[in-house]
Each structure stands twice: as structure tokens, then as C-alpha cells.
Amino acid sequence: MKKLFFIIIFIGACVITNAQSDNVIGFGRKSGGLPYNPLLKPFYHGVASGDPLPDGVIIWTRVTPDAPNETITVEWQMATDTGITAVVKSGTITTDSTKDFTVKVDVSGLSPATTYYYVFKAKGIYSTIGRARTAPMGNASHLRFGVVSCNNYEAGFFNSFNSLSVRNDIDAVIHLGDYIYEYAAKQYGDSTTSRFVQPENEAVTEADYRTRYSMYRLDADLQRAHQQHTFISIWDDHESANDSYKDGAQNHQTGEGNWQTRRAISRKVYFEWMPIRNDVDNKVYRTIKYGDMADLILLDARLEGRTKPPANFDDPDIPQRAMLGTAQYQWFINELKTSSAKWKVVGNQVLFSDLNVGFSARNSQGFPSPSDINAIREVERVFINTWESYPTERDAIIDTIEQGGIKNVVILTGDSHMSWAFDVTKQPAIYPNPQANNYASPSPTYTASTGQGSVAVEFCVPSISSANMDERVGVPVAAQFEQWVSNPISFLNNSHYNPHLKYADVDRHGYFILDLKDDTAQAGYYYADKINAPTTVENFGKTAYTITNTGRVQVSANAPLPKAKQEIPAPAKLPLPVAVQGVENAVVFYAYPNPTSNTFTLQYGVIKNGAVKITVYTVEGKVVSHWQQQQEAGLYNYTLSVVGLAEGLYTYVFENAGKVATGKFLVR
């Protein structure tokens, strides 16, 4: 969800020097931290695990190559101890440029509900040790998940990922999408953090998306979360383009090529860089079972079957308008009907429940206009990409739950960047024609005080860093909106536009802990103290919860209690002493595209200020390009136009503070 509130409401340093034809951009942490960890060589992007089964789990890493055309053999081990001495599984695998040098192993033959530790080795060097946990089989008395979404690198620091990394009783982290953002540098974020993305342009090509993931995965807080916890992930829109659907996206323009090509590329690169079990069609909708306690049913409400949303909230509904598409919808209904788990937990990208905000409309002069249809449309358009725009499909799902007597459905939602907890019901309030009657009246099918008429609950997670209301409209306006959106409004005939909304926090960033027991499902909300600078301080908000078989939300001031057993964390230190590995002052992470006919780019990092030299030679040794510049510590892109160069093989030489990296690329 981009720039959410531009129309709402009623009430290191960047280094660009020496303008040249070669495009070089850089960034570093304003706090003074290194742009990457040089001790992790060649596993600079860390380790990760994902998609747990009772007998297996995915483990992942990336090996930064010495040359762009090499094939690398990688060893891996999995053990039951942090020292990797009690090894239970091991093997070897190769990687190369076709996989962007990522490594993904589907480890099988493991024990249920067990914590394991794993390590990779390449070129005689070990990776960081990671921690992974398998899913339970049969009886499971207590489950806990970290739930996150919307980590925009330019918007702020990923402090909540660091907070999650120190927890030792989480079964997995559920990521509901917007893991990366596709926008060009300085287009959607907070420039005061000096966290600028690579590539500088919007991510459109395979090389662009790979570079963007590479940059995100160098973030230390995100690396720590992946090292310590198994992730279960789905994409939202920004992994491809803002407000995407099957056949297009708001942020895909004609000059950016074919949408289906971009859609396919974004899906492919997601599967390369995320610890998700490979699928022949690169589909993310799937079910992960956690014994008899929970079925985690994961949806794709963006790229799989979604048709184009309406332009306005009051456009007539078209029955053919679909959020999931026929195949995924039928699969989802079957998963709900056949689940025997206590909790049916639905991982979903966008708001499922109604959220009425038309009351907050202002006209072009800035005056309150709760009956001005054009002003109402502008405000409601902020949430036009939610399930509210697909009422036929949404109502059919609600009917299936209600008529089938399906109990204990919990919907998890990201995307909106804010915290919400809803009773799920078809018609929470009567507000069908606001331009004629801007007052809401109680629903005949839902009673807010008792929850009668609610068939499920929805817990919506705030963003890790993406802008929510206070960044868009200021703290006073955000606070007023938060009060009005979830309570009766006295000067509007005491109308309650969202009586099913039981908890709202529109201006803090963080995550919630989903705590599942036989009698309750709880979402305990935790918020980073700030996102404009690194911090380890977090604050507890509230707990939204539901009691078994009630299908309604209640709110508590108390946090869910932790598990009795705390698992041992993966060690922070590397398996081998730093002296064995050596530390380099610079590294080339990526050289792309190869072959090329337009531009050739190096993504590299330096950890000390100094001169960087990049020279390109023909096979005969003739210099076709030489570039030199003093640069501060940071991550950079160097882009060379190859238009006009003869077809053939070329060699690049990168030099900085004693580091020399070479590679070949083909122009054709």
C-alpha cells in the first residue's frame, strides 16, 4: 500500500559525485554502522530457513562468487546442537549464476517439533550457524508465531526484526508480504535515515529484482531474524509492483515492458531469495500443518487470480470480479471444509473486513464533506484494493464458514501498515449510500456488544517500517482518526461506522505474536520505540484475542504468556576465527546482466573510505572504460553503457584498498 494517506483525513550518507556517463549511487547507515558484515565472507547475505514440515525444513544461503561465471560447491550440515557436533543430516549442492548463487536445500528425515542448527561451507569457509524448527505432528499444546509485513528499507530501520531475533519460544515467523519495495531510490521513504535502495531505478528486470533482494538481505536486523527463526512467507504487491493483480499493476507503465514478463520475473526471483519450498509454477498459496492445533492456510490475493479492482467504492459489483481466481478459491474452500485442526489460520495479504472511512472526507477546499461523493470516493480509494472491492467472493467465503459450521477461523492480514482487530461479518453497519445519508446505523445481522453474527476474527499486523498514518498526516490528525474510526462519533448522529473494529493503532510500527492454545488465539502487539534510528527498545500495546468457538474479538491489556521452554539461540559468533577467513575492505556482490546489450552493472560494497577503480578491457587488453572515484563506506552500483561496443567478451577489473576482483561479461 503506497502513500496511504495523501488524501485523507477529516480532522551512511548518500554519495553522488563527479557527474559522468557511468551511474554510481551509494548509501550507508546514518548511525555509522558498516554497510555489510565483512566477516561473513562469502556468505554475506546470511542464512535462513523456512516452510517447516513435521519431518523437514528448507535451509537457504547465498555464496558471493569470486567471478560471475563460476560454479560453486556448497556443503551443509544439520545438527541438534549449536556446535554442529551431533550432525543428523548433511550433503552437498552446487550453485551458479542461473540461481543468482543462492542455495536452497529441502532437508528431510527430521523429527517433529524439534529445534535444529545448520551451517554451510564453501571455499573452505563456514557460514553463520542458523536455527530452524520443524512443525509438530499430532498433539500440539502451545504454538507461537511472530507475524510481520511491509519492511520498506528506505522508510526506516528494521528494529522489530532485531526484537524478534532475541525471542526463543517462536515456532516460526509468518511474513505476509511486501518483503521488498520495487520503487526507485528516494521515491517512497524517509530520506533522513540515509537508507537508499539499489538499484537506483525501479526494479523491473531480473537483474533489478535480484539486486534489490541482495541489498535488503545485507541488513543486519533482517539477517538476525532469519538466522534465529524459520520463516513462512507469502508475497504481497511490492515484490512485483504496487497494487498488482493478475493482468497488471498500478505501478507498471507501458514503457516498462510486458507485465506478464515482469510478473513472472518477480515470482522467480522471490523463489530464489526466499526460504520457500520450490514449486514448479512458483505459486505461494499452500497449507502448512502444525499438528492438531493449527492449519496455516496461505493465500495469494495478488498475482494468482485477482482481477482488476474497481475505480471507486460505489462502482457496481461484477460477479466475475475475483480476488483468488477459480482454482485457488476452490482449493481454499476445500482447505477450510476439510481442516480438522483446532485453529484454521488464514495467511492473507489485504484487509478482509469492511473498513468504512468515508465519514472522514474533505472537499477540495479542505472542509469536512461526509456527504460529498467525490470526496468520499477519494478517501475510500485508499482501501480500494482490499477484499471489500470483491464482495461476491468474500461473501461466499463468509457463507461457507457460517453455513458449514466451521469454527475458529483466524485471518492474518498485512498491507495496510496499521494494527486492526475485527469481528468478521458481512454487514457490520448499514452505510450503503453515504452521499444521500452520511449516518451509519446498526446492522440487523451483527451485534457489536456480544459478537453475534461474527463468523471469524481478523488480526492485522502493522508495518515493520512502511509509512502509516502519523508519517502521512501528522500525529494529531492520526490520533483523532484512530479515535473516530473505532468509536461512535457524537457530531455525526452518534454513528458508529466500524462497530466490528475492536482494536486500532494507526501510527506505530512493529509486529504481533500469534499465541495459539486449545482455548484461545491471541495477537499480542509489540511496537518499536522508533524506526528513524536503530534501537532495541520495544513497547507492548494490547492483546486482541478470541476464545474457542466464539468467533469474536476481545481485547486485553496483558501480553500473552511465553512458552515454558525457551530454545537455545544460534550462536552469534562464526564457527571459525576471523583470522582464518581474513577481512576484505571491498566486495563485488553482483555483476549483471550477463550477457548484455544495453548496460552492465556491478553492485559492490566498501567498508573504508578510499579510491575505487573500475576498468573494462577487450580480450586483446584494450581499455574501453576507466573510472576512478573517492568513495565513503557504503553500498554502490556502477553502471556502464555498452551501447556502441562491439559484440564479444570483455573483462572488468575492480580495485579498492588492495582488493582486486575480475570477471568476464559478454556483449551481444
C-alpha positions in Angstrom: 0.0 0.0 0.0 1.7 3.2 -1.2 1.5 6.7 0.3 -1.6 5.7 2.1 -2.9 9.0 3.4 -2.1 11.6 0.8 -5.8 12.5 0.6 -7.1 11.5 4.0 -8.4 12.8 6.8 -11.1 14.9 8.1 -9.7 16.2 11.1 25.8 6.2 5.9 25.1 9.1 3.7 24.2 9.2 0.1 27.2 9.9 -2.0 26.9 11.0 -5.6 30.0 12.7 -7.0 31.5 13.6 -10.4 28.7 13.6 -12.9 29.7 11.1 -15.6 28.0 8.7 -18.0 28.7 5.9 -15.5 25.9 5.9 -12.9 27.2 5.3 -9.4 25.0 5.5 -6.3 25.8 4.8 -2.7 24.3 4.6 0.7 25.3 3.7 4.3 23.7 3.6 7.7 23.4 7.1 9.1 24.2 5.6 12.5 27.7 4.9 11.3 27.4 1.1 11.1 29.0 -0.9 8.3 27.0 -1.3 5.1 27.6 -5.1 5.3 29.4 -7.5 7.6 32.9 -8.3 6.1 33.4 -11.2 8.5 30.6 -13.2 6.8 32.6 -13.8 3.5 31.5 -15.4 1.3 28.1 -15.8 3.0 27.5 -12.0 3.2 23.7 -12.4 2.9 23.4 -14.7 5.9 21.4 -17.9 6.3 17.7 -18.6 6.5 15.2 -21.4 7.0 11.5 -21.8 6.0 8.4 -23.8 5.2 8.6 -26.3 8.1 7.1 -29.8 7.9 7.0 -32.4 10.7 9.9 -34.2 9.1 11.6 -31.4 7.1 12.5 -27.8 6.6 14.1 -25.6 3.9 17.6 -24.1 4.6 19.0 -21.2 2.5 22.0 -19.1 1.9 23.8 -17.2 -0.9 27.5 -17.5 -1.8 29.0 -14.4 -3.2 31.2 -15.6 -6.1 34.7 -14.5 -7.0 33.7 -14.5 -10.6 30.3 -14.2 -12.2 30.7 -17.4 -14.3 31.8 -19.9 -11.7 30.0 -22.9 -10.3 30.3 -23.2 -6.5 30.1 -26.4 -4.5 28.5 -25.9 -1.1 28.5 -28.3 1.8 25.8 -28.2 4.5 25.2 -29.9 7.9 22.3 -30.0 10.3 22.6 -30.9 13.9 20.8 -30.9 17.2 23.4 -28.8 19.0 24.8 -25.3 18.4 28.3 -26.6 17.9 27.2 -28.8 15.0 28.7 -31.9 16.5 25.6 -34.0 16.8 25.1 -34.0 13.0 21.9 -35.7 11.8 21.9 -34.7 8.1 24.5 -33.4 5.7 25.1 -33.1 2.0 26.5 -31.1 -0.9 24.9 -28.9 -3.5 26.1 -26.6 -6.3 25.0 -23.2 -7.3 25.8 -20.7 -10.1 24.5 -17.6 -11.8 21.3 -19.3 -13.0 20.2 -19.2 -9.4 21.9 -16.0 -8.5 24.3 -18.1 -6.5 21.6 -18.8 -3.9 21.4 -22.2 -2.2 18.3 -23.9 -1.1 18.1 -27.3 0.5 14.9 -29.2 1.3 16.2 -31.2 4.3 14.0 -34.3 5.1 14.0 -37.1 7.6 13.9 -34.9 10.6 11.9 -35.2 13.9 8.7 -33.2 14.6 8.6 -30.2 16.9 12.4 -30.2 17.1 14.9 -27.3 17.0 17.9 -27.9 14.8 21.1 -25.9 14.0 22.6 -25.8 10.5 25.7 -24.4 8.7 27.0 -24.1 5.2 30.6 -24.3 3.9 32.0 -23.1 0.6 35.6 -22.5 -0.5 36.8 -23.7 2.9 34.8 -21.1 4.8 31.8 -21.7 7.1 28.7 -19.6 7.2 26.9 -18.3 10.3 25.1 -21.1 12.1 21.3 -20.8 11.8 18.5 -22.2 13.9 15.4 -24.0 12.4 12.4 -25.6 13.9 10.2 -28.4 12.4 6.4 -28.4 12.8 4.7 -30.7 15.3 2.8 -33.9 14.4 -0.3 -34.8 16.3 -0.8 -33.2 19.7 0.5 -29.6 20.0 -0.4 -27.8 23.2 1.1 -24.3 22.6 2.2 -22.6 19.4 3.7 -19.1 19.0 4.4 -17.2 15.8 5.9 -13.8 15.0 3.7 -12.1 12.4 5.2 -9.3 10.2 4.7 -7.4 7.0 5.8 -4.3 5.0 9.5 -3.8 5.6 10.4 -0.8 3.4 14.1 -0.2 3.5 14.0 3.5 2.8 11.2 4.2 5.3 13.2 3.2 8.4 15.3 0.7 10.3 14.2 -2.9 10.8 14.3 -2.7 14.6 11.4 -5.1 15.1 13.3 -7.8 13.2 16.0 -7.5 15.8 13.5 -7.7 18.6 12.1 -10.9 17.1 15.5 -12.4 16.8 16.1 -12.5 20.5 12.9 -14.4 21.2 13.5 -18.1 21.9 9.9 -19.5 22.0 8.7 -18.8 18.5 7.8 -21.7 16.2 8.1 -19.6 13.1 7.9 -16.1 11.7 4.9 -15.5 9.3 5.7 -12.9 6.7 2.5 -11.6 5.0 4.3 -9.8 2.2 5.9 -6.5 1.0 9.3 -8.0 1.9 10.9 -5.6 -0.6 9.6 -2.5 -2.3 10.2 -2.0 -6.0 10.3 1.8 -6.2 13.2 3.8 -7.4 15.6 5.4 -4.8 14.2 8.3 -2.8 10.7 7.8 -4.2 8.9 6.2 -1.2 10.6 6.5 2.2 12.3 8.7 4.8 15.4 10.5 3.4 16.6 11.4 6.9 17.6 7.8 7.6 20.0 7.8 4.6 18.9 4.3 3.7 18.6 4.4 -0.1 17.9 1.4 -2.3 19.7 -0.3 -5.1 19.4 -0.3 -8.0 18.6 3.4 -8.1 16.0 2.8 -10.7 12.7 1.0 -10.1 13.0 -2.8 -10.1 11.7 -4.1 -13.4 14.2 -6.6 -14.8 15.5 -9.9 -13.3 18.8 -8.1 -12.5 16.9 -5.2 -10.8 14.9 -7.5 -8.5 17.9 -9.7 -7.7 19.9 -6.6 -6.7 17.1 -5.3 -4.6 16.8 -8.5 -2.6 20.6 -8.6 -2.3 20.6 -5.2 -0.7 17.7 -6.0 1.7 19.4 -9.2 2.8 22.6 -7.3 3.8 20.5 -5.6 6.5 21.9 -6.8 9.9 18.5 -6.9 11.7 16.8 -8.8 8.9 19.7 -11.3 8.8 19.5 -11.9 12.6 15.7 -12.7 12.3 16.4 -15.1 9.5 19.3 -16.7 11.4 17.2 -17.4 14.5 13.8 -18.2 13.1 12.1 -20.3 10.4 10.1 -18.1 8.1 6.8 -18.9 6.4 6.3 -16.3 3.7 3.9 -15.1 1.0 4.3 -12.1 -1.3 2.0 -9.0 -1.5 2.2 -6.4 -4.3 5.6 -4.7 -3.9 7.5 -7.9 -4.6 6.3 -7.2 -8.1 4.7 -3.7 -8.4 2.3 -1.5 -6.4 -1.3 -2.6 -6.4 -0.6 -5.6 -8.7 -3.2 -8.1 -10.0 -3.0 -10.9 -12.4 -3.1 -8.8 -15.6 -1.5 -5.5 -14.5 -0.5 -3.1 -11.7 -0.9 0.5 -10.8 2.9 0.9 -10.8 3.5 -0.8 -14.1 3.8 1.6 -17.1 3.8 0.9 -20.8 7.4 1.8 -21.1 8.4 -0.8 -18.6 7.8 -3.7 -20.9 5.3 -6.6 -20.8 3.5 -7.0 -17.5 3.4 -10.8 -17.7 7.2 -10.9 -18.2 7.7 -8.7 -15.2 5.2 -10.7 -13.1 7.0 -13.9 -14.0 10.4 -12.5 -13.2 9.3 -11.1 -9.8 7.9 -14.6 -8.9 11.1 -16.4 -10.0 13.4 -14.1 -8.1 11.2 -14.3 -4.9 11.7 -18.1 -5.0 15.4 -17.7 -5.5 15.9 -15.4 -2.5 13.3 -16.6 0.0 13.4 -19.8 2.1 10.2 -21.1 0.5 9.8 -24.7 -0.8 10.2 -24.7 -4.6 7.0 -25.0 -6.7 7.1 -25.8 -10.4 4.7 -22.9 -11.1 6.1 -20.5 -8.5 2.8 -20.5 -6.5 2.8 -19.3 -2.9 -0.7 -20.5 -1.9 -0.3 -23.6 0.3 -1.1 -25.1 3.7 1.4 -25.8 6.4 0.1 -28.0 9.2 1.0 -27.6 12.8 -0.3 -30.9 14.3 -3.8 -30.9 15.6 -3.5 -27.2 16.8 -3.4 -25.2 13.6 -3.6 -25.4 9.8 -1.8 -22.4 8.3 -3.7 -21.7 5.0 -1.7 -19.3 3.0 -3.3 -17.3 0.1 -2.1 -15.3 -2.9 -4.5 -12.3 -3.1 -2.3 -10.5 -5.7 -0.7 -12.3 -8.6 -2.5 -15.7 -8.9 -6.1 -14.9 -9.8 -7.0 -11.4 -8.8 -8.8 -9.3 -11.5 -8.6 -5.6 -11.8 -10.2 -3.7 -8.8 -13.0 -1.2 -9.4 -12.1 2.5 -9.7 -14.4 3.6 -6.9 -16.0 2.0 -3.9 -19.6 2.6 -5.2 -19.0 1.0 -8.6 -21.5 -1.8 -9.2 -20.2 -5.2 -8.3 -19.3 -7.6 -11.1 -19.7 -11.2 -10.1 -16.8 -12.2 -12.3 -14.5 -9.9 -10.3 -12.3 -12.3 -8.4 -9.6 -12.0 -5.7 -8.3 -15.6 -5.7 -9.4 -16.9 -9.1 -11.4 -20.1 -9.6 -8.7 -22.7 -8.9 -7.3 -21.0 -5.8 -10.8 -20.2 -4.5 -11.9 -23.8 -4.8 -8.7 -25.0 -3.1 -9.2 -22.5 -0.2 -12.8 -23.6 0.4 -11.8 -27.2 0.4 -9.0 -26.5 2.9 -11.5 -24.8 5.2 -14.1 -27.5 5.0 -11.7 -30.4 5.4 -9.4 -29.0 8.1 -9.5 -30.9 11.4 -7.2 -28.6 13.2 -8.4 -26.6 16.2 -7.5 -23.2 14.5 -7.8 -22.5 10.8 -5.3 -19.7 10.5 -5.5 -17.9 7.1 -2.4 -16.0 6.0 -3.7 -13.2 3.7 -2.3 -10.1 2.2 -5.1 -7.4 2.3 -7.9 -6.4 4.6 -10.7 -8.9 4.6 -13.2 -6.9 6.7 -15.1 -3.8 5.8 -13.4 -0.6 6.9 -15.6 2.5 6.5 -13.7 5.7 6.2 -15.9 7.8 4.0 -17.1 9.8 7.0 -13.6 11.5 7.1 -13.9 13.0 3.6 -12.9 16.6 2.9 -13.7 18.6 -0.2 -11.3 20.4 -2.5 -11.4 23.5 -0.2 -10.4 21.3 2.8 -13.8 21.4 4.6 -15.4 18.4 6.1 -17.7 16.8 3.5 -19.1 13.5 4.7 -21.8 13.6 2.0 -19.7 14.8 -0.9 -19.5 11.7 -3.2 -16.3 12.8 -4.9 -14.5 13.5 -1.6 -15.8 10.2 -0.2 -14.5 8.3 -3.2 -11.1 9.8 -2.8 -10.9 8.7 0.9 -12.4 5.2 0.2 -10.0 4.7 -2.7 -7.2 4.4 -0.1 -8.6 0.9 0.7 -9.9 0.1 -2.8 -7.5 -2.9 -3.2 -9.0 -4.8 -0.2 -11.5 -7.7 -0.1 -14.2 -5.0 0.2 -13.9 -4.5 -3.6 -14.6 -8.2 -4.2 -17.8 -8.7 -2.2 -19.2 -11.7 -4.2 -16.2 -13.8 -3.4 -15.8 -12.5 0.1 -19.4 -13.1 1.0 -19.2 -16.6 -0.4 -16.3 -17.4 1.9 -18.3 -16.0 4.9 -21.3 -18.1 3.9 -19.1 -21.2 3.7 -17.8 -20.6 7.2 -21.2 -19.8 8.7 -23.3 -22.4 6.9 -20.7 -25.1 7.2 -20.4 -24.5 11.0 -16.6 -24.0 10.6 -15.3 -22.7 13.9 -12.1 -21.0 15.0 -11.1 -19.2 11.7 -8.4 -16.6 12.3 -7.4 -14.4 9.4 -4.0 -12.8 9.5 -3.5 -9.6 7.3 -0.7 -7.3 6.3 -0.6 -4.5 3.7 -2.3 -1.6 5.5 0.7 -0.7 7.7 -1.6 -0.4 10.7 -2.9 -2.5 13.6 -6.5 -3.7 13.4 -8.6 -6.4 15.0 -12.0 -7.2 13.6 -15.0 -9.4 14.1 -15.6 -10.8 10.6 -19.2 -10.3 9.5 -20.9 -9.5 6.2 -22.5 -6.2 7.2 -21.1 -4.6 10.4 -23.1 -1.4 9.8 -25.6 0.0 7.4 -23.8 2.7 5.4 -24.7 1.9 1.8 -25.3 5.3 0.3 -23.2 7.9 2.1 -23.9 10.8 -0.3 -27.6 10.5 0.5 -27.3 9.6 4.1 -23.9 10.0 5.7 -25.0 8.5 9.0 -24.4 4.8 9.8 -27.0 2.7 11.5 -26.7 -0.6 13.3 -26.7 -3.8 11.3 -29.6 -6.2 11.6 -27.3 -9.2 11.3 -24.5 -8.2 13.7 -24.5 -7.2 17.4 -21.2 -5.5 18.4 -21.6 -5.8 22.1 -21.9 -9.6 22.0 -20.3 -10.5 18.7 -23.4 -12.3 17.5 -23.2 -12.5 13.7 -19.4 -12.7 13.6 -18.1 -15.9 12.0 -14.4 -15.4 12.4 -11.8 -12.9 13.6 -9.1 -10.9 11.7 -5.8 -9.7 13.2 -4.0 -7.1 11.1 -0.3 -6.5 11.6 1.4 -3.1 11.4 4.3 -2.5 9.1 7.9 -3.1 10.2 8.8 0.3 8.7 6.5 1.4 5.9 4.7 4.7 6.5 1.4 4.6 8.3 -0.8 7.5 9.4 1.3 9.7 11.6 4.0 9.9 8.9 1.4 10.9 6.3 -0.9 13.3 8.1 0.8 14.1 11.4 0.3 12.8 14.9 -2.7 15.0 15.9 -4.8 14.0 12.9 -3.7 10.4 13.2 -4.8 10.3 16.8 -8.2 11.8 16.0 -8.8 9.4 13.2 -7.9 6.4 15.4 -10.5 7.6 17.9 -13.2 8.2 15.4 -12.7 5.1 13.2 -13.3 2.7 16.1 -15.9 4.6 18.2 -19.3 6.3 17.8 -18.9 9.9 16.6 -21.1 12.2 18.6 -21.4 15.1 16.0 -22.4 12.6 13.3 -25.6 11.4 15.0 -23.5 9.2 17.2 -22.8 6.9 14.2 -20.5 4.0 14.7 -19.1 3.3 11.2 -17.0 0.3 12.3 -18.5 -1.4 15.3 -16.8 -4.7 14.4 -13.4 -3.0 14.8 -12.2 -3.8 18.3 -8.6 -2.6 18.3 -6.8 0.0 16.2 -3.4 1.6 16.3 -2.6 3.7 13.2 0.8 5.2 13.9 3.1 2.6 15.4 5.4 0.0 13.7 6.1 -3.5 14.8 4.6 -7.0 14.8 2.4 -9.3 16.8 2.9 -12.6 18.5 0.2 -15.1 17.5 -0.2 -17.3 20.5 -2.4 -20.4 20.0 -3.6 -22.7 22.7 -6.6 -25.1 22.9 -8.8 -22.4 24.4 -7.6 -19.1 22.9 -5.9 -17.5 19.9 -4.2 -14.2 20.9 -2.4 -11.5 19.0 -0.1 -9.6 21.3 1.0 -6.4 19.6 4.6 -5.1 20.1 5.9 -1.8 18.7 9.4 -0.5 18.0 10.2 2.6 20.0 11.3 4.3 16.8 12.2 3.5 13.2 14.3 6.5 12.2 17.3 5.2 14.0 18.5 1.8 15.4 17.0 0.8 18.7 16.4 -2.3 20.8 13.6 -0.8 22.8 10.1 -2.0 22.1 6.7 -1.3 23.8 3.8 -3.6 24.3 0.4 -2.4 23.0 -2.6 -4.6 23.6 -3.6 -8.2 23.1 -6.6 -8.9 20.7 -7.9 -12.4 21.4 -10.7 -14.8 20.7 -11.9 -17.7 22.8 -12.5 -21.1 21.2 -15.8 -21.4 19.3 -16.9 -17.8 19.9 -15.7 -16.2 16.6 -15.4 -12.7 18.2 -12.6 -10.4 19.3 -11.9 -9.2 22.8 -9.1 -7.0 24.0 -6.8 -7.3 27.0 -4.1 -5.1 28.4 -2.0 -8.1 29.2 0.6 -9.7 27.0 0.3 -13.5 26.1 2.5 -15.6 28.4 5.6 -17.1 26.9 6.2 -20.8 26.4 7.5 -22.7 29.4 10.5 -23.9 27.3 12.9 -21.4 25.8 15.1 -22.8 22.9 18.8 -22.2 22.8 19.6 -19.5 20.2 22.0 -20.0 17.3 25.5 -18.6 18.3 26.2 -15.1 17.2 29.9 -15.9 16.6 31.1 -17.5 13.4 32.2 -21.2 13.6 35.8 -20.3 12.7 38.1 -17.4 14.0 38.0 -14.3 11.9 41.8 -14.6 11.2 41.2 -17.8 9.3 38.9 -16.2 6.9 40.5 -12.8 6.5 38.7 -9.5 6.1 38.5 -7.6 2.8 37.8 -3.9 2.6 35.6 -4.3 -0.5 33.4 -6.9 -2.2 31.6 -7.3 -5.5 28.2 -8.8 -4.8 26.7 -8.9 -8.3 27.7 -8.4 -11.9 24.8 -8.1 -14.3 23.3 -8.7 -16.7 25.5 -11.2 -18.4 25.2 -11.4 -21.4 24.1 -7.7 -22.1 23.3 -5.5 -24.9 22.5 -2.2 -23.1 24.2 -1.7 -19.7 26.5 -3.7 -17.4 26.3 -3.1 -13.6 28.5 -4.0 -10.7 26.9 -4.0 -7.2 29.7 -3.6 -4.7 30.4 -2.5 -1.1 33.3 -0.8 0.6 33.9 -0.6 4.4 36.6 2.1 4.4 36.8 5.4 2.6 39.2 5.3 -0.3 39.7 5.2 -4.1 37.6 2.8 -6.2 38.8 2.0 -9.7 36.9 0.1 -12.3 38.4 -0.7 -15.7 36.9 -2.6 -18.6 39.1 -4.3 -21.2 38.6 -6.1 -24.5 40.0 -9.6 -24.9 43.0 -8.0 -26.6 43.7 -5.9 -23.5 42.5 -2.6 -24.9 40.9 -0.3 -22.3 37.3 0.6 -23.3 36.4 2.3 -20.0 38.2 3.5 -16.9 36.6 5.1 -13.9 38.0 6.2 -10.6 36.5 7.9 -7.6 37.0 8.5 -3.9 34.1 6.9 -2.0 32.9 6.6 1.6 32.0 3.3 3.2 28.7 2.1 1.7 27.0 0.0 -1.0 27.2 1.2 -4.6 26.1 0.5 -8.1 28.5 1.1 -11.1 26.7 1.1 -14.4 28.4 1.1 -17.8 26.6 1.7 -21.1 27.8 -0.9 -23.6 25.8 0.7 -26.5 28.3 1.1 -29.2 30.7 -1.5 -28.0 31.5 -4.3 -30.5 30.0 -7.7 -29.7 32.3 -10.0 -27.8 33.8 -10.9 -24.5 35.1 -8.2 -22.1 36.8 -8.2 -18.7 36.2 -5.9 -15.8 38.8 -5.2 -13.0 37.6 -3.7 -9.7 40.2 -2.3 -7.4 39.9 -0.8 -3.8 42.3 -0.8 -0.9 44.2 -3.9 -2.1 41.0 -5.8 -3.2 41.1 -6.8 -6.8 38.1 -8.5 -8.4 37.9 -9.6 -12.0 35.2 -11.1 -14.2 34.1 -11.5 -17.7 30.9 -10.4 -19.4 29.5 -10.8 -22.9 28.2 -8.0 -25.1 25.9 -9.2 -27.9 
